[in-house]
Amino acid sequence: MAGSTIYDVAAAASVSIKSVSRVLNGEPNVSEALKARVGKAVEELGYRRSLSARGLAGSSSSVIAALVDAGMTIEHWRSGSGNDYLSRLELGVLMELRQVDYHLMVEMVDYASPTLSRDLAALLSSIRPEGVLLTPPNSDLTVVLDVLDASGVAYARLGAEHELDRGTLVSMDERQAARDMTEHLIALGHRRIGFIGGPAVYSASRLRLEGFMAAMQAHGLEVPDDCLAEGDFTFAAGVAGVKRLLGAERAPTAIFGACDDMALGAIQGAVALGVRVPDDLSVAGFDDSPSAMFSNPTLTTIRQPVAEMAAAAVQRLTPPLRARLSQEDRTAAVVVPYRLVARASTAAPPPG
């Protein structure tokens, strides 16, 4: 019935409005019989909850808010490259929330803003989210965590490295993944490998560099300064990085970009210099974005499980989903596995 209200559901199920609310909000200690009666009434009436009504009725709006880095999001938009990380994050969240009639709101946060604390507090007061999903670098900002703790809203942190006793932690092993990729290049026969890093504000940048360095050191391989290039996770940084690395006196035979966009930029930059990939130069990335599968050559990369991490986080933020988890799963930190995907952009180094 179009326009049905919670009062209609309560009347159809012959229960109180409070009982209907408890069922719809996934509260504990609700009998299966009550769930069945309310569920049947909801289905027969075609009832859907109003966000505004939920916000007025309680302390939250049945919204999960994802706070993403404004700077990187805008940079990807300006460059026309899109933001695969955000797309996969949204997919992981929405696939979970669609099961329980919750909603996702994505908000851009400028971590460098002098009014960040005030602006975030105002945002939380306005939308009253059920939970907040923090992506890097917001997940490691003390000012953000302080505002969330003061508001009392539950939050989950993706890829956090500091203050690990705060919030729900969901991550992948960035350092080991980068080490595995470097080991892959070494196993192919490469001994001089270049690395294009990411911006310092992201902990993933440092962890991936550490993984690269650890693998090189374990094999007794030097990493001179001219084998390292700074980047900012953009395609243009990959183009500039490969020009720097290939301009060294002893150019590398392989380059590892700390993200796929930079690796793909490195491929284009190499081709522009007359360097063939992978015949003359192997290139590897980190993310496994859609572009990695369709580039020419296809890109060897680390599959970063962004959707899976986002899904695990939102399961612990949303009461109806959280109720399905064991007590241990509700409280334990989550480490989601990654995968090395070998494709056509890497091969053995050229003879000599």
C-alpha positions as CSV (number, residue, x, y, z in Angstrom):
1,M,0.0,0.0,0.0
2,A,1.6,3.3,-1.1
3,G,2.2,5.8,1.7
4,S,2.0,3.2,4.5
5,T,3.2,4.4,7.9
6,I,4.7,2.7,10.9
7,Y,1.3,3.0,12.5
8,D,-0.2,1.0,9.7
9,V,2.4,-1.7,10.2
10,A,1.7,-1.8,13.9
11,A,-2.0,-2.1,13.3
12,A,-1.6,-4.9,10.7
13,A,0.7,-6.8,13.0
14,S,-1.4,-6.2,16.1
15,V,1.6,-4.9,18.0
16,S,2.8,-1.6,19.4
17,I,4.7,1.0,17.4
18,K,7.7,0.5,19.8
19,S,7.7,-3.2,18.9
20,V,7.7,-2.4,15.2
21,S,10.6,0.1,15.7
22,R,12.6,-2.5,17.7
23,V,12.2,-5.0,14.8
24,L,13.1,-2.5,12.1
25,N,16.1,-1.2,13.9
26,G,17.5,-4.8,14.5
27,E,17.5,-4.4,18.3
28,P,18.6,-7.4,20.4
29,N,16.2,-9.7,22.4
30,V,13.4,-9.5,19.8
31,S,11.5,-12.8,19.5
32,E,11.4,-14.6,16.2
33,A,7.6,-14.6,16.3
34,L,7.6,-10.8,16.6
35,K,10.0,-10.5,13.7
36,A,7.8,-12.7,11.6
37,R,4.6,-10.8,12.4
38,V,6.2,-7.4,11.7
39,G,8.0,-8.7,8.6
40,K,4.8,-10.0,7.1
41,A,3.0,-6.7,7.7
42,V,5.9,-4.8,6.2
43,E,5.8,-7.0,3.1
44,E,2.1,-6.9,2.6
45,L,1.9,-3.1,3.0
46,G,5.0,-2.4,1.0
47,Y,6.2,-0.2,3.8
48,R,9.5,1.7,3.5
49,R,10.9,3.8,6.3
50,S,11.4,7.6,5.8
51,L,14.8,8.9,6.5
52,S,13.4,12.1,8.0
53,A,10.9,10.1,10.2
54,R,13.7,7.9,11.4
55,G,15.8,10.9,12.3
56,L,13.0,12.5,14.2
57,A,12.0,9.3,16.0
58,G,15.4,8.4,17.4
59,S,19.0,9.5,17.7
60,S,20.1,8.5,14.2
61,S,18.9,8.5,10.6
62,S,19.7,5.0,9.5
63,V,22.5,6.5,7.4
64,I,26.1,5.4,7.2
65,A,28.3,8.3,6.4
66,A,31.6,7.7,4.6
67,L,34.2,10.4,5.0
68,V,36.6,10.5,2.0
69,D,39.6,12.7,1.2
70,A,38.4,15.8,-0.6
71,G,41.8,16.6,-2.1
72,M,42.4,13.2,-3.8
73,T,38.7,12.9,-4.9
74,I,38.8,16.3,-6.6
75,E,42.2,15.6,-8.2
76,H,40.9,12.4,-9.8
77,W,37.8,14.3,-11.0
78,R,39.8,17.1,-12.5
79,S,42.1,14.7,-14.3
80,G,39.2,12.7,-15.7
81,S,40.6,9.5,-14.4
82,G,37.7,8.8,-12.0
83,N,38.1,7.4,-8.5
84,D,38.1,3.6,-8.6
85,Y,38.8,3.4,-4.8
86,L,35.6,5.4,-4.1
87,S,33.6,3.4,-6.5
88,R,34.6,0.1,-5.0
89,L,34.1,1.4,-1.5
90,E,30.6,2.5,-2.3
91,L,29.8,-0.9,-3.9
92,G,31.0,-2.8,-0.8
93,V,28.9,-0.6,1.5
94,L,25.7,-0.6,-0.7
95,M,25.7,-4.3,-1.2
96,E,25.5,-4.7,2.6
97,L,23.1,-1.8,3.4
98,R,20.6,-2.8,0.7
99,Q,19.8,-5.9,2.9
100,V,18.5,-3.8,5.8
101,D,17.1,-0.6,4.3
102,Y,19.9,1.6,5.4
103,H,21.5,4.3,3.2
104,L,25.0,5.6,2.4
105,M,26.0,9.2,2.4
106,V,29.5,10.2,1.1
107,E,31.0,13.4,2.4
108,M,34.3,14.9,1.3
109,V,36.6,16.0,4.1
110,D,39.5,18.4,3.7
111,Y,42.0,17.1,6.3
112,A,44.1,20.3,6.0
113,S,41.2,22.6,6.8
114,P,41.7,24.8,9.9
115,T,38.0,24.4,10.6
116,L,37.8,20.6,10.2
117,S,36.7,20.0,13.8
118,R,33.9,22.5,13.7
119,D,32.8,21.5,10.2
120,L,32.7,17.8,11.1
121,A,30.8,18.3,14.3
122,A,28.2,20.3,12.4
123,L,27.9,17.6,9.8
124,L,27.3,14.9,12.4
125,S,24.7,17.0,14.1
126,S,22.9,17.6,10.8
127,I,22.7,14.0,9.5
128,R,22.9,12.1,12.8
129,P,24.4,9.0,11.1
130,E,24.1,5.5,12.5
131,G,27.8,5.1,11.9
132,V,30.8,6.6,10.2
133,L,33.2,5.0,7.8
134,L,36.6,6.6,7.7
135,T,38.9,6.2,4.7
136,P,42.6,7.3,4.6
137,P,44.0,9.7,5.6
138,N,40.9,10.7,7.7
139,S,41.1,7.3,9.5
140,D,44.4,8.4,11.1
141,L,43.6,12.0,12.1
142,T,43.3,12.5,15.8
143,V,41.1,15.6,15.3
144,V,38.6,13.5,13.4
145,L,38.6,10.7,16.0
146,D,38.1,13.2,18.8
147,V,35.0,14.7,17.2
148,L,33.5,11.3,16.6
149,D,34.2,10.2,20.2
150,A,32.6,13.3,21.5
151,S,29.5,12.8,19.3
152,G,29.1,9.2,20.5
153,V,28.7,7.9,17.0
154,A,30.2,4.5,16.1
155,Y,32.9,4.5,13.5
156,A,35.1,2.1,11.6
157,R,38.6,3.0,10.2
158,L,40.0,1.7,7.0
159,G,43.8,1.3,6.8
160,A,44.5,3.0,10.2
161,E,48.0,2.9,11.7
162,H,47.8,5.1,14.8
163,E,45.8,5.0,18.0
164,L,44.6,1.5,17.3
165,D,42.5,1.3,20.4
166,R,39.9,3.7,18.9
167,G,37.0,2.6,16.7
168,T,36.7,-0.6,14.6
169,L,39.8,-1.4,12.6
170,V,39.6,-2.9,9.1
171,S,42.8,-3.2,6.9
172,M,45.0,-5.2,4.6
173,D,48.7,-5.9,5.0
174,E,50.0,-3.1,2.8
175,R,53.7,-3.7,3.7
176,Q,53.6,-7.5,3.0
177,A,51.6,-6.9,-0.3
178,A,54.3,-4.5,-1.5
179,R,57.0,-7.0,-0.5
180,D,55.3,-9.8,-2.3
181,M,55.2,-7.7,-5.5
182,T,58.8,-6.8,-5.2
183,E,59.7,-10.5,-4.6
184,H,57.7,-11.3,-7.8
185,L,59.8,-8.9,-9.8
186,I,63.0,-10.3,-8.3
187,A,61.9,-13.8,-9.1
188,L,61.6,-12.8,-12.7
189,G,65.3,-11.9,-12.7
190,H,65.2,-8.1,-12.0
191,R,67.9,-6.7,-9.8
192,R,67.6,-3.0,-10.4
193,I,64.1,-2.0,-9.6
194,G,62.7,1.5,-9.4
195,F,59.8,2.6,-7.1
196,I,57.3,5.5,-7.6
197,G,55.9,6.4,-4.1
198,G,52.7,8.1,-2.9
199,P,52.0,11.2,-0.8
200,A,53.4,11.2,2.7
201,V,50.0,12.0,4.3
202,Y,48.8,8.4,3.4
203,S,50.2,5.7,5.7
204,A,49.9,3.3,2.8
205,S,52.6,5.2,0.9
206,R,55.1,4.6,3.6
207,L,54.0,1.0,4.2
208,R,54.3,0.1,0.5
209,L,57.8,1.7,0.3
210,E,58.8,-0.2,3.4
211,G,57.6,-3.5,1.8
212,F,59.6,-2.7,-1.3
213,M,62.7,-1.9,0.6
214,A,62.5,-4.9,2.8
215,A,62.3,-7.3,-0.2
216,M,65.3,-5.6,-1.9
217,Q,67.4,-5.7,1.3
218,A,66.5,-9.4,1.9
219,H,68.0,-10.2,-1.5
220,G,71.1,-7.9,-1.0
221,L,69.9,-5.5,-3.7
222,E,70.8,-1.8,-3.4
223,V,68.2,0.9,-3.9
224,P,70.1,4.1,-4.8
225,D,68.4,7.5,-4.7
226,D,68.0,7.5,-8.4
227,C,65.8,4.4,-8.2
228,L,63.2,6.3,-6.1
229,A,60.7,8.8,-7.4
230,E,58.1,10.8,-5.5
231,G,54.5,10.7,-6.6
232,D,51.0,11.6,-5.6
233,F,48.8,8.7,-6.7
234,T,48.0,10.3,-10.0
235,F,48.6,9.2,-13.7
236,A,50.7,12.3,-14.3
237,A,53.0,11.4,-11.4
238,G,53.6,8.1,-13.1
239,V,54.6,9.8,-16.3
240,A,57.0,12.1,-14.5
241,G,58.3,9.3,-12.3
242,V,59.3,7.0,-15.2
243,K,61.1,9.8,-16.9
244,R,63.2,10.4,-13.8
245,L,63.9,6.7,-13.2
246,L,64.8,6.0,-16.9
247,G,67.0,9.0,-16.9
248,A,69.4,7.6,-14.3
249,E,72.9,6.5,-15.3
250,R,71.9,2.9,-14.7
251,A,68.2,2.7,-15.5
252,P,66.0,0.1,-13.8
253,T,64.7,-2.9,-15.7
254,A,61.5,-2.9,-13.6
255,I,59.4,-0.2,-12.0
256,F,56.9,-0.7,-9.1
257,G,54.3,2.1,-8.9
258,A,52.6,2.4,-5.5
259,C,49.2,2.6,-7.2
260,D,47.8,1.6,-10.5
261,D,47.3,5.1,-11.8
262,M,51.0,5.8,-11.4
263,A,52.0,2.5,-12.9
264,L,49.8,3.1,-15.9
265,G,51.3,6.6,-16.2
266,A,54.7,4.9,-16.1
267,I,53.8,2.7,-19.0
268,Q,52.7,5.6,-21.1
269,G,55.7,7.6,-20.2
270,A,58.0,4.7,-21.1
271,V,56.3,4.2,-24.5
272,A,56.7,7.9,-25.2
273,L,60.5,7.4,-24.6
274,G,60.6,4.5,-27.0
275,V,60.9,1.9,-24.2
276,R,58.8,-1.2,-24.7
277,V,56.8,-2.8,-21.9
278,P,57.5,-5.5,-20.9
279,D,60.3,-6.2,-23.5
280,D,62.6,-3.5,-22.2
281,L,60.9,-2.5,-18.9
282,S,58.6,-4.4,-16.6
283,V,55.9,-2.3,-14.7
284,A,53.8,-3.3,-11.7
285,G,51.1,-1.5,-9.8
286,F,49.0,-1.7,-6.7
287,D,45.1,-1.6,-6.6
288,D,43.8,-3.8,-9.4
289,S,41.6,-1.1,-10.8
290,P,39.5,-1.8,-13.9
291,S,42.1,0.1,-16.0
292,A,44.7,-2.5,-15.0
293,M,42.7,-5.2,-16.7
294,F,42.2,-3.3,-20.0
295,S,45.5,-1.4,-20.4
296,N,47.9,-2.4,-23.1
297,P,49.7,-4.3,-21.9
298,T,47.5,-5.5,-19.0
299,L,49.0,-4.5,-15.7
300,T,50.5,-6.8,-13.1
301,T,49.3,-5.5,-9.7
302,I,48.1,-6.2,-6.1
303,R,44.4,-6.6,-5.8
304,Q,43.5,-4.2,-2.9
305,P,40.2,-5.6,-1.4
306,V,38.5,-2.2,-1.0
307,A,34.9,-3.4,-1.5
308,E,35.5,-6.3,1.0
309,M,37.1,-4.0,3.5
310,A,34.2,-1.6,3.2
311,A,31.6,-4.4,3.6
312,A,33.4,-5.7,6.7
313,A,33.4,-2.2,8.2
314,V,29.7,-1.5,7.6
315,Q,28.7,-4.9,8.9
316,R,30.1,-3.7,12.3
317,L,28.5,-0.3,12.1
318,T,24.9,-1.2,11.3
319,P,22.9,-2.7,14.1
320,P,20.9,-5.2,12.0
321,L,24.1,-6.4,10.3
322,R,26.1,-6.3,13.5
323,A,23.5,-8.6,15.2
324,R,24.3,-11.3,12.7
325,L,28.0,-11.4,13.7
326,S,29.5,-13.4,16.5
327,Q,30.6,-11.5,19.6
328,E,34.2,-12.1,18.6
329,D,33.7,-10.8,15.1
330,R,32.0,-7.7,16.4
331,T,35.0,-6.6,18.4
332,A,38.1,-8.0,16.6
333,A,40.2,-6.0,14.2
334,V,39.7,-7.3,10.6
335,V,42.5,-8.0,8.2
336,V,41.2,-8.7,4.7
337,P,43.4,-10.8,2.3
338,Y,44.9,-9.3,-0.8
339,R,46.1,-11.1,-4.0
340,L,48.9,-10.6,-6.4
341,V,47.6,-10.6,-10.0
342,A,50.3,-11.3,-12.6
343,R,49.6,-10.0,-16.1
344,A,51.4,-9.0,-19.3
345,S,53.2,-5.9,-18.0
346,T,55.9,-7.9,-16.3
347,A,58.5,-10.3,-17.7
348,A,62.1,-11.3,-17.4
349,P,64.6,-8.5,-17.9
350,P,66.2,-8.1,-21.4
351,P,69.5,-9.9,-21.8
352,G,72.5,-7.9,-20.6
